[in-house]
Amino acid sequence: MPVAQHSTAAAVSWPVQSGPVPPLVPYYSPRPETGFGAVAGQSAEQLTSLVRAEETGSYVLTGPAGTGKTQLAVAYARSLWQSQDIELLVWIGGSSRAALLTGYAQAYHDTSRATGG
């Protein structure tokens, strides 16, 4: 599936992904209570989302460091992207206020270059 990334091209097409989604760690273990299920023969990168398309949106994950919040978000983002149920995937690292603002500006730039953006 083509992924629109930052480039010097004049236009990109939908669906658009802005920002690099980190890889899942090799030891990631999908759990049904998190909204993901493993299907026989699938790798951790090919999780099947148990979250229905109409439930997609913004979610806040909270908890202490090292509890798997980022990996859960990565699994969610990757499964939605692979299902082709979404047209826009924006991944922004939250390391600082500047990183957030830059990420939003990049997402605006990426989508405004897309046909019909």
PLY file of the C-alpha trace (Angstrom):
ply
format ascii 1.0
element vertex 117
property float x
property float y
property float z
element edge 116
property int vertex1
property int vertex2
end_header
0.00 0.00 0.00
1.50 3.39 -0.92
2.27 5.63 2.01
2.54 9.36 1.54
5.64 10.61 3.30
7.37 13.96 3.27
8.90 14.39 -0.16
9.65 17.00 -2.77
6.80 15.76 -5.01
4.12 18.32 -5.84
1.16 16.18 -4.75
0.38 13.02 -2.86
-2.77 10.95 -2.81
-5.07 9.64 -0.14
-4.72 7.78 2.15
-2.05 9.91 3.83
0.30 8.93 6.63
2.14 11.77 8.30
4.95 10.92 10.67
6.75 7.61 10.99
4.90 5.06 13.15
7.50 3.19 15.20
7.83 -0.57 14.74
6.31 -2.97 17.24
8.88 -4.53 19.53
9.63 -8.20 18.74
8.20 -9.34 22.08
4.87 -7.47 21.73
2.03 -9.70 22.90
-1.46 -8.83 21.60
-4.19 -9.18 24.22
-7.91 -9.24 23.37
-8.74 -6.84 26.22
-6.72 -4.14 24.42
-8.83 -4.39 21.28
-6.44 -6.55 19.23
-6.40 -10.21 18.42
-3.82 -12.41 16.80
-4.80 -14.50 13.80
-2.90 -17.70 13.06
-0.03 -17.05 10.67
0.12 -13.30 11.34
3.14 -11.55 12.71
2.89 -8.93 15.43
3.01 -6.31 12.66
-0.18 -7.78 11.12
-2.53 -7.56 14.09
-6.25 -7.75 13.53
-8.10 -4.88 15.14
-11.12 -5.86 17.18
-12.03 -2.16 17.31
-14.74 -1.41 14.76
-14.18 1.41 12.24
-16.96 3.50 13.80
-15.05 3.40 17.12
-11.90 4.97 15.69
-10.88 8.34 16.99
-8.68 9.91 19.60
-7.82 8.07 22.78
-5.71 9.03 25.78
-3.44 6.33 27.18
-2.13 6.98 30.67
0.00 5.02 33.09
3.51 4.67 34.44
6.54 4.41 32.18
7.25 0.97 30.77
3.68 -0.33 30.80
3.31 -0.57 27.01
1.31 2.57 26.17
3.37 3.38 23.09
3.27 -0.20 21.84
-0.52 -0.30 22.25
-0.79 2.94 20.28
1.55 1.55 17.60
-0.53 -1.64 17.32
-3.73 0.40 17.05
-2.33 2.76 14.41
-0.80 -0.03 12.32
-3.91 -2.20 12.41
-6.15 0.69 11.31
-3.75 1.60 8.52
-3.53 -1.99 7.27
-7.32 -2.39 7.38
-7.65 0.61 5.06
-10.51 1.86 7.25
-8.85 5.26 7.64
-7.69 7.88 5.18
-5.38 9.83 7.49
-2.89 8.54 10.01
-0.89 11.12 11.94
1.87 9.96 14.28
3.48 12.64 16.42
6.07 11.97 19.10
5.17 13.76 22.31
8.67 14.46 23.56
8.14 18.22 23.76
5.77 21.05 22.92
7.95 21.90 19.92
7.72 18.29 18.66
3.92 18.42 18.89
3.68 21.72 17.03
6.10 20.51 14.36
4.14 17.27 13.97
0.85 19.11 13.49
2.47 21.49 10.99
3.88 18.50 9.07
0.47 16.79 9.04
-1.11 19.98 7.67
1.59 20.20 5.02
1.18 16.53 4.04
-2.61 16.68 3.79
-2.72 20.01 1.99
-0.57 18.49 -0.78
-2.89 15.50 -1.17
-5.42 15.54 -3.99
-8.61 17.02 -2.54
-6.71 17.97 0.62
0 1
1 2
2 3
3 4
4 5
5 6
6 7
7 8
8 9
9 10
10 11
11 12
12 13
13 14
14 15
15 16
16 17
17 18
18 19
19 20
20 21
21 22
22 23
23 24
24 25
25 26
26 27
27 28
28 29
29 30
30 31
31 32
32 33
33 34
34 35
35 36
36 37
37 38
38 39
39 40
40 41
41 42
42 43
43 44
44 45
45 46
46 47
47 48
48 49
49 50
50 51
51 52
52 53
53 54
54 55
55 56
56 57
57 58
58 59
59 60
60 61
61 62
62 63
63 64
64 65
65 66
66 67
67 68
68 69
69 70
70 71
71 72
72 73
73 74
74 75
75 76
76 77
77 78
78 79
79 80
80 81
81 82
82 83
83 84
84 85
85 86
86 87
87 88
88 89
89 90
90 91
91 92
92 93
93 94
94 95
95 96
96 97
97 98
98 99
99 100
100 101
101 102
102 103
103 104
104 105
105 106
106 107
107 108
108 109
109 110
110 111
111 112
112 113
113 114
114 115
115 116
